[in-house]
Amino acid sequence: MSSKLVLVLAKTIQVLKNSTIYADNYFTSIQLVEFLRDKYQCRYVGTARPNRIGNPPLMSKKEMEKKSTPRGTLDYVSCNGVFAMCWKDNKQVTVLSSDAGVEPLSTAKRWNKDTRKKVEIQCPAVIKEYNGKMGGIDKSDMLTHLYKTPMKSRRWYIRLYGYIIDLCTSNSWVLYKRDAIALLEKPMPLKDFQLKISTFARTYKNRPTRMLRNTPEPFVLPRKGQRTSRPSDNLQYDYSKFHCPEFVNQRMTCKFCSTKDDIHRSRWICNVCKVALCLNDSRNCFQDFHAAPLPHWPLRPHRTQRPLHQ
């Protein structure tokens, strides 16, 4: 079944000849690599499970995992254009390839528990090539499973729905982190990003689907000692709605200028935001409350103008 999935997706490639497919050990087998090479002239690189590579004469798993075997040790064999290799990293890594090989050898940094610092080990070219193409997939799986949505159900599509939510959230966080770094701002962690989305989804209330045009929503005055909630930024700075002051008989605390030590009360509320705002001859909090903050753009360095050559 795993090989059929690769073949179905490979047929969607416009120019399959001389292309290279990268996959993990769930899809890789020696029969798949030879079939793609002989029928489509397509190259393949992927990690493999030891029982699906055709028993080549390589070092056994016991020998690889011995403490006497240093990290970076590799053993490989090639036959009919198919390359099989086992390489010791934290654990044994088995690779099948019809594209890249061992050379040129390079180095990779790994953490050493004994010396408590990073050391360099030898790394074959096929590992560098695989990590360069599959690194994004592995990172996406890691981010998706860091804070997984707790959806337990016997119905398979419920779990799939939870995975789609986690995948969309992690992809959105990657885009947010890229834009925050471009604006010279410190991005929030993934956990805080997901909590922000959860808070917004729980507190957001949809407007009624059927509503007459220009019909104001009924406003319920808070009881004594009850605080009014501050509107979201999307509603507060939404200029498509007509923010108009409305007079009420009950005096309420201004949501803009009031502090714990200095409280100002007003009988004017915004008919959209449903909060009290000062509106008198000394303070106009209604206008300041709905003014969107300016973005903090990074300052460009000053350029001195050079004189033109005559």
Secondary structure, 3 states (H helix, E strand, C coil): CHHHHHHHHHCCCCCCCCCEEEECCCCCCHHHHHHHHHHHCCEEEEECCHHHCCCCCCCCHHHHCCCCCCCCCEEEEEECCEEEEEEECCCEEEEEECCCCCCCCEEEEEEECCCCEEEEEEECHHHHHHHHHHHHHHHHHHHHHHCCCCCCCCCHHHHHHHHHHHHHHHHHHHHHHHHHHHCCCCCCCHHHHHHHHHHHHHHCCCCCCCCCCCCCCCCCCCCCCCCCCCCCHHHHCCCCCCCCEEEEEEEEECCCCCCCCCCCEEEEEECCCCCECCECCCCEHHHHHCCCCCCCCCCCCCCCCCCCCC
